[in-house]
Amino acid sequence: MNASLSILIYHRVLARPDPLFPGEVFARQFEQQLRLLKTFFRPLPLPLALQRLQDGSLPPRAACITFDDGYADNVQIALPLLQKHGLHATFFIASGYMDGGQMWNDKIIDTVRHAPGPSLDLRPWGLGCLPVAKLVQRQAAIAYLLGRLKYLPFAQRESVSGQIARAGNQTGLMLSVPQLRQLHRAGMQIGAHTVHHPILATLPEQDARQEIAAGKTQLEQSLQTPVTLFAYPNGKRGRDYGPHHVAMVKSLGFTAAVATDWGTSRSRPGPALDLFQLPRFTPWDRGRLMFLWRLQQNLRKTPQDAG
């Protein structure tokens, strides 16, 4: 079998399990997954893996670790564990939320989490009156609201989420610029993820290009180094971004870009690999065996081959 590259996506690593999000990765689980990757796969820094993918020297079961969005716990919790195990990750940062910003989905989650009564009245925004007395109801309310708002036009999504957000939403959730620099000094790769994490397909082309370009520029100014890797927000090919967005990314000087469609990349003789739509895999499973089984299933997905 040709050597394959599995790219894993993480977002947050919590200090402890969150009852509201039982599937969210926490520190002990993340460390267990790092051990499994070291035992059964060949973890590589993403830039090195892409180089070896192109020159045909990729080892069997190569794997890369990536993080999206730019949460502060990436530095506080994930980084020490990566360093403990001698592993590397690439962090794709939505630059506009550094230093105290908050993404729209986190505003919604925080609002529902801390809703004081048995229900959350969102009828002024056409979102109904949602029961939140029980944990399962809060989970259902979050899923419903995120689903309803995700694909709204970007400005409308930002406006609605901001209006319904409770006063005093959680701060310090996202990276500060000093924390970003800490990741970079630790030898981690930093990639761009736009400024405000819009779904590019919902934006006029000029606005989409500006989001991609400005995100790159802001990170480069903060780090004083080129940023050459990009992650499409939400990242589903054909739904969240299209060929014209791929062309934008290429024209802005990026050398590779990652999506969120499952699968692997494999190198073989032939035309050059499309490095601008690399598939990635999200390891949702908690248990050791399920985590490995899911990775194995991902290896069997139709790969993105060269040619």
QUIRA-V495087 format. One record per residue. SS is DSSP state (H for helix, E for strand, - for the rest). PHI is phi in whole degrees, -180 to 180 (NA if undefined). OMEGA is omega as a letter, one per 40 degrees, with the letter a starting at -180 (* if undefined). Layout:
SS:PHI:OMEGA  SS:PHI:OMEGA
This chain:
-:NA:i  -:-64:i  -:-62:a  E:-125:i  E:-115:i  E:-101:i  E:-112:a  E:-91:i  E:-111:i  E:-123:i  -:-120:a  -:-122:i  -:-129:a  E:-80:i  -:-68:a  -:-149:a  -:-59:i  E:-110:a  -:-57:a  -:-72:i  E:-131:a  -:-64:i  -:-90:a  -:-72:a  -:-68:i  E:-122:a  H:-56:a  H:-63:i  H:-67:i  H:-60:i  H:-64:i  H:-61:i  H:-67:i  H:-63:i  H:-62:a  H:-65:i  H:-62:i  H:-66:a  H:-80:a  H:-110:i  -:-130:i  E:-116:a  E:-67:i  -:-137:i  -:-61:a  H:-58:i  H:-59:i  H:-68:i  H:-62:i  H:-68:i  H:-62:a  H:-73:i  H:-64:a  H:-77:a  H:-92:i  -:82:a  -:-103:a  -:-63:i  -:-76:i  -:-60:i  -:55:i  E:-69:a  E:-145:i  E:-127:i  E:-109:i  E:-131:i  E:-126:i  E:-112:i  E:95:i  -:107:i  E:-82:a  -:-63:a  H:-67:i  H:-60:i  H:-86:a  H:-69:a  H:-120:a  H:-69:a  H:-59:i  H:-59:i  H:-73:i  H:-61:a  H:-67:i  H:-57:a  -:-101:i  -:65:a  -:-113:a  -:-118:i  E:-139:i  E:-109:a  E:-114:i  E:-95:a  E:-109:i  -:-82:a  H:-65:a  H:-72:a  H:-103:i  -:-67:i  -:61:i  -:103:i  -:-76:i  -:-146:a  -:-70:a  H:-59:a  H:-67:i  H:-70:i  H:-62:i  H:-65:a  H:-60:a  H:-66:i  H:-63:a  H:-69:a  H:-56:a  -:-106:i  -:-58:a  -:-78:a  -:-107:i  -:-78:i  E:-146:i  E:-121:a  E:-89:i  -:-117:a  H:-62:i  H:-59:a  H:-106:i  -:71:a  -:-111:i  -:81:i  E:-113:a  E:-100:i  E:-71:a  -:-138:a  -:-69:a  -:-113:i  H:-56:a  H:-65:i  H:-71:i  H:-65:i  H:-62:i  H:-66:i  H:-64:i  H:-63:a  H:-61:i  H:-64:a  H:-67:i  H:-62:i  H:-66:a  H:-72:a  H:-95:a  -:-54:a  -:-100:i  -:-65:i  -:-51:a  H:-53:a  H:-63:i  H:-67:i  H:-61:i  H:-64:a  H:-67:a  H:-64:a  H:-64:i  H:-68:a  H:-70:a  H:-89:i  -:-64:i  -:-71:i  -:-66:i  -:76:i  -:-58:a  -:-59:i  -:-111:a  -:75:a  -:-75:a  E:-102:a  -:-62:i  -:-92:i  H:-61:i  H:-59:i  H:-69:i  H:-59:i  H:-66:i  H:-64:i  H:-59:a  H:-65:i  H:-64:i  -:-76:i  -:91:i  -:-81:i  E:-86:i  E:-111:i  E:-122:a  E:-93:a  -:-145:a  -:73:i  -:-88:a  -:-117:i  -:57:i  -:-77:i  -:-76:a  H:-58:a  H:-66:i  H:-90:a  -:-105:i  -:-58:a  H:-58:a  H:-63:i  H:-69:i  H:-62:i  H:-62:i  H:-64:i  H:-61:a  H:-67:a  H:-67:a  H:-67:i  H:-61:i  H:-62:a  H:-63:a  H:-63:i  H:-68:i  H:-64:i  H:-67:i  H:-70:a  H:-101:a  -:56:i  -:-154:i  -:-64:i  -:-114:a  -:-118:a  E:-114:a  E:-137:i  E:-124:i  -:-71:i  -:-59:a  -:66:i  -:80:i  -:-88:a  E:-61:i  -:84:i  -:-111:a  -:-98:i  E:-153:a  -:-133:a  H:-57:a  H:-70:i  H:-73:i  H:-60:i  H:-63:i  H:-61:a  H:-60:i  H:-62:a  H:-70:a  -:-89:i  -:96:i  -:-74:i  -:-104:i  E:-165:i  E:-147:a  E:-117:i  -:-112:i  -:-129:i  -:-75:a  -:-65:i  -:133:i  -:-127:i  E:-110:a  E:-130:i  -:-98:i  -:-157:i  -:-59:i  -:144:a  -:-62:a  -:-63:i  -:-68:i  -:-77:a  -:-84:a  -:-107:i  -:-146:a  E:-74:a  -:-74:i  -:-139:a  E:-127:i  E:-102:a  -:-85:a  -:-76:a  -:-76:a  -:-81:a  -:-69:a  H:-59:a  H:-69:i  H:-67:i  H:-60:i  H:-68:i  H:-63:a  H:-65:i  H:-62:i  H:-65:i  H:-64:i  H:-64:i  H:-62:a  -:-90:i  -:-64:i  -:-56:a  -:-78:i  E:-91:a  E:-94:i  -:-74:i  -:89:*
